[in-house]
Amino acid sequence: MPLVYAGVASHAPGITGRAELADPEPRDAFYAAYQAMRDAIEATEPDALVIVAAEHFANFFMNNMPSFAVGMADSYTGPIEDPEWLGIDKFEAPGNRDLSQRLITEVMNTVDVAYAEEWKFDHGIAVPLHFLTPRFDLPVIPININCQGPPLAPLPRAWALGEALRRAADAVPERIALVGTGGISHWPATPDSGKINEEWDREFLRRWCDGDRESLLDYDDQAVYAEAGQGGFEIRTFITVSGAAAGAQGEVHFYHPIPIFAVGCTVASYRL
Amino acid sequence: MSLYYVQKFLYELNRDENLQSAYHQDRLAAVTPYQLTEEEIGALTGPDIGLLYHLGVNGQILMHFAALHQIAWADYLQLMRDGIEEHGPVREGVYAMTGYEGTDAHAQRLQSHPPQPNDQE
């Protein structure tokens, strides 16, 4: 079936872990936008949620770091973080090993990916799932892009991954919803945590909505690091969704910097 | 200097509840199998969050270590700032790779020359 949904959303741990410290007005509006995203995804009656994330050394480390990895298991656990710290209880999320294998097999015709039959979700996936499938009743297929430990995959490879995912999703009979999750500008877990470059974010989101390959790939990591922080490397997840959306027009449903969440909180989707 | 092994210890500690128990019982014994300098051992067993940040530990690993020690978020951020103040800019790793100059200097530079939306173009 053709891809039924493509969107992006933020995943910072403070979104759930430091909720009580945030300004209630933008926080609740952000939560409402996340709820609307859940409703939109459910309306497409998906068989699986493919979530493209940027995990944070929960499963992958510099002893054997894949640029891209795809989960291939029938269930996953999380969160790896202390549940009280993250504000999310321990959970088991369903997967679909067979579907994963078919998607991976197709993707690998053009993009090399590692696969993982074991995966402990950290906040990078646990936070989106908390909002999008809180009953953990929708099979999840996790995909990780290394956005933490350079050298990182060049941006055109992130786009190519998205193209490969679209081709793979269109080729299977299941209805696939795709969500990318990452920060835009942010300096997470550093002394600069809370700094957000809103202008940079809005320009990036403008390009993301246009879905234009050339302008989205016109960033280099050194400039991203200087202006958007090391968290800005996670634009790869957004770009992968753009590659999958194949030129569709995007819409930002919510964007607002929430410093205690350490990110410009975002919910956006493409009109497929 | 073995940033790789400092981070590897923390990576494994963050994932492994058995290692967490061992660390809580005897911090020095828990870090001994890793190839670490005296400075690194001191930072991990203290713990010294500021020194670990100065040494280059990625914050995505370090924040979990701080949580393990029940260090509140605001205190965690301040400990890293204090570490930069006391020890100087980050020595190596992702925060040093483009010459990150430390929190205060970085903030001042951003204020004096705010990035423009089209800087990348």
Interface residues (C-beta under 8 A of the other chain):
Chain A: P13 G14 R18 H56 F57 A58 F61 M62 N63 I80 E81 D82 W85 K120 Q148 G149 P150 P188 A189 T190 P191 D192 S193 G194 K195 N197 E199 W200 R202 E203 D218 Y219 D220 Q222 A223 Y225 A226 E227 Q230
Chain B: Y4 Q7 K8 Y11 N14 R15 Y53 N58 G59 Q60 I61 L62 M63 H64 A67 L68 W73 L77 M80 R81 I84 V94 Y95 M97 T98 T103 H106 A107 P114 P115 Q116 P117 N118 D119 Q120 E121
